[in-house]
Amino acid sequence: MSFKFFDKLSQDFSELLNDKKEYNVIIEIDKEENKKSFTAHSVVLRYRSSYFDKELENATTNKNTKTIIKPNISVQIFEIILKYIYGGIVDIENSDTKPIYELMINANELRLEELSVKLETYLIESKASWLKTHFSFVYHSIFDGNEFKGLKKFYNDIIAKHPNLIFESEDFASLQETALISILQRDDLKVEETKIWNYVIKWGIAQNPTLPTNSEEWSKENFQTLKITLQQCLPLIRYFHIPDEDIWEKVKPYKKILEKQLWNDLIQHHMFPNKPVKSLVLPARIISTPELPSRVNEPFSTIINNEHVAELSSWIDLLILYQVYLMNFN
């Protein structure tokens, strides 16, 4: 049997944070007008955060005290983080949602994975409405790396149902490539493949503002530039599920960015639909409508029926969509 006294340990280490005698690290928060200096202990920082372990290697030293400057974090957020590093406790009970989101972002930056993941789960499970109404703000800030997988799935599930939230937004051109790829990988993306192709081309051109406005004036080098930009996105298009008319009108003008074998297979498929092709044929996207669970022994309700519930559900979806739309354009 073992006895664990984590509460007392946490309390003692929290007191150590207030010890001004033995500290050997000064952390300066220098964010605009929000400035403050914190004292800490290198041994604690090193073992609690790989970020600080690396920073301390390069920190300037003056009289055996190292100084680290952090310009991109608020004093209030860093106070919470430093208390977590020493005591393992974070109290967010009376906090607004945006500071909690910022705390998650900063915890991830400081390689405090345990805290970052916990806050991510909390936001998804308890603050879903805030995440939806701040769709553009959050979505465009979480795709820089491999973190926040839960939030990425949360938002991509919404996009699969309401793709125009991204494709028709004003800041679509600034969407990170990793975010666009994660959307294109969805089998349940609720939009025609021709439109997906058009959006991908639009995004690729936006990444290369020096390309001529009229694609008919493009040189071989111009097409090669676009092809390189879209090299991770093009394989995710379901070409063989684009209507033949759209292949000629929408895809053909950019056929030079496609592999020659793929274009030949598209022509062959148009002429001989049942003949096998050499190119990879991705399955058509599945657009499904979830069904309401049935109840065998008793009616769903004596007041409303399943049709009423379906209609109410659609109203809620539209309300959420409208709220997100306002956030995107205000």
N, C-alpha and C positions, 0 to 999 in steps of 0.2 A: 504494500500500500504506500502511496505517496501523498503528501499534503502539499497543496498548491496555494500560495499566498500572493496571487497576482494583483489583487487590489492594493495591498500594502506596498508591493514592489512598484506599481504604477504611481502611487502617492509619493514614495521616496524619490523616484526619478523626476517627477514633476517638481519637487522641491529643489532638486539639483539644478534645474533650469534657472532658478532664481538665485543661485549661488554666484556671487560676483567675485569670489576669491580665486577659484581655480580655473576659470574659463581661459581658453587659448584661441578662440575664434570670434571674430566680429563679422556679422552679416549686416550689410548696409542695404536697406530697401530704399531705392532712389527712383520712385515712380512719380514724375511731375512734381506736384506740390505735396504728395503723400510720401514723406520721408521719415525713417526711423532706423536706429541701429539696435541690433540684438546681439547678445553674447551667447556663446555656446561652447561645446566641448568637442574637439575633433574626433575623439574615440567614439563618441555617441553618434555623431553625424556619419562617420565612415561606415559603421556597422548597420545603420538604419537606412542608408540611402546610397546607392551606387553613384548617383549624380554628385552628391557632396564628396564622395570618395575621390572622384575624378577632379572636381573643382579644387579640392584642398591640395592636390598635387601641384597645381599651377597658381595657387593663391600667393599674393605678395605677403612677405613676412616682415614684421617690425617688432623687435624686442620679444621674440618667441610667440607673437600673436599673429595669426593669419587673418586676412581680410577678404571677404567675398562680397561682391556688389551684385545685387539683383534689381534690375531696372523695370522688369515686366511683371511684377506681382504687387498687390496692394498690402499695406501694413496689416489690415484686418485679416486677410486671408493667410498671410505668413504667420501671424500669431497663432492661428488655429493649427496650422501645419507643424509649427515648432512644438506646440503642446502635444500633438499626436506623436511626434518623433520621440519625445521624452516619456510621455505617460500612456500612449496607446489609446487615448480617449478623444472622441470628437462629438461634440454636442450640437446638433443641428435642429433641435426640436422647434425653436422659435425663429428659425432662419427663413428668409425669403428664398424662392427657388433659384433665382439667378446667381446669388452668391454661392449656393451649393454647387451649381454647374461650374462656376469659376473655380471653386475649390477642387472639383474633380479634374479639371483641365490642368491646374497647377500641380496637383498631386501626381498626375501622370508625367508631367515635365520633370519633376524631381525624383522620378523612378520609385514612387511610393505606390507600388502596384496594388497592395492589399487595400489601401484607402481608396484609390481610384476606382477599382472594380466594385467595391462596396457602394460607393456613391452612384456609380453608373446603374447598378441594379436598383438602388433606391429610387432614382429618377424615373426609370422605366416602370417600376411597379406602383409608385405612389404619386408621380407627377406627370403622368402621360398627357394630361390636357395641356399643361404648360409646354411640354415638348412639341405638341402639335401646333399650338398657336405661335410658337417661336421656331417654326420649321426651318425657314431659310437661314436664320441666324446660327442655329446649331448645326444643321446639315453641312453647311459649307466650311465648318471648322473642325470636323472630326475625321476627315479622310486623308490627313497628311501622313499617317503611318499605319501600322497594323493594330493599333489599339482601338478600344471602344467597339468591339465586335457586336455587343448587344445593342448599342444604339444604332449602329449601321443597319442591322437587321430590322430594328424597330421602324426606322425611316424607310428602308427599301420595301418593307411590307406595305407601307402607306403609298409609296410611289407606284408599286405594282397595280394598286387599285385606282390611283389618281395620278397618272404619269405627267399630266400637264402641270402639276405643281413644280416640276423641274424643267421639263422640256419647253414650257411656255413662259418661264420666269425671266425677268429682265437680266438676271445675273447668270443665266444658263452658260454663257460663253466662258465664265470664270470658274465653272465647275472643275474640280480636280479630276485628272484622268482616272485615278483609282476609283473615284465615285461613279464616274460614267461607266466604267468597266463592270462594277458591281451591279449596276442597273441592267446593263445589256445581258448579263449572265442569267437573269431571271427568266424562267420558263413561263411564269404567270404574269408577265408584263402586259397590261391591258391596253394595247395600242397596236394598230396595224403595222406590219413589217415595213411597208413603204414609208410610213411616217418616221419609223425608227431610223431607216436609212437616211432620210432627209435631215433628221436632227443630228445624226453623226457627222454628216457632211458639213452641216452648218457649224457644228462645234469645231471640227478640224480646220475649217477656213478661218474661224475666229482666232485660232491659235497662231495664224500666220497672216497678220494684217497687211503684209507687203504683197500678197497675191493680188493679181489684177481682179477687178470687180467682175468682169465678164469672163467666165471660164472658157469661152470660145477663143479667147486671146491667149490662153495659157500655153506656155512652152512645155517641153518634155520635162524640164527641171522643175517647173511649177507643180506638175502632177506628182513628180517624185517626192517633192517636199510634203505634199498632202499625204501621200502614201506612207511616208516615214512617220508622220504625226499620228496617223490612225492605225499603225501596225498592230497595236494591241486590241483595237476595237473591231476592225474589219472581220476577223475570224468569228465574231460573235453574232453577225448578221445572219438571219435565216433566209438566205437568198432564194432558195427553191420554194419559198412560201410567199414570195412577192408576185403579184399578178403579172402575166406576160406583158400587158400594156405598160405597166409601170417599169418593168425591166427596160423597155425601149425608151420611155420618156424620162425616167428618173435616174436609172443606173447607167445606161449607156453613155451619157455625157461624161461620166467619170470612170469609164471602163479601164482607163490606163492605170488606175490605182489598184486594180484587181489583178490577181495572178492570171496568167494567160489560160491555164488549164481550167480555172473556175469560169472564166467568161465563155470558153468553148463548151463547157458542160451546161451552162445556162442556155446557150443557143440550142444545143442538142436536146435538152429537156423540153424546150419549147416545141421543137419539131417532132421529137419522139419521146413523149412523156413516160413511156413504160421501159425505155432502154436504160440500163444501169450507167451511172456516171462515175468518174474517178474521184471527183472532189467529195469532201466530207459534207454530208447532208444532215444538218441539224434538225431536230424535230420542231414542228410548229409550236408556237407558244400556246399554252393552255389557259384559256380565259374561262374560269369557273365561277359560278355564283353559289355561295354557300347556302345550303338548305336549312330551314328551321327544323329542329328536332321534333319528331312526331310523338304524340302521347296517345297510347292505345286505349287505356282504360277510362280516360276522362278528357273532356275538352280542354284546350289550352287555357281558356278563361271563359267565364260566363258573361263578361263584359266586352272583351275584344277577342278577335280570332287571329289566325296566323297571317291573314292578309293585312290586317291592321298593324300587326307587329312589323311585317316587312316594310310597310309604308313608313312607319315611325322610324325604322332603322335607316331608310334612305334619307329621311329628313335630317337625322342626326349626322349622317355622312356629309350631306350638303352643307349643313351648318359648320362642321369642322372645316370643310373645304373652303367655305367663304371666309372663315376666320383666318386661315392660313393665307388666302389670297390677299386679304387686307394687310397682313404682316409683310408680305413680299413687296407690296406696292406703296407702302407708307414709309 
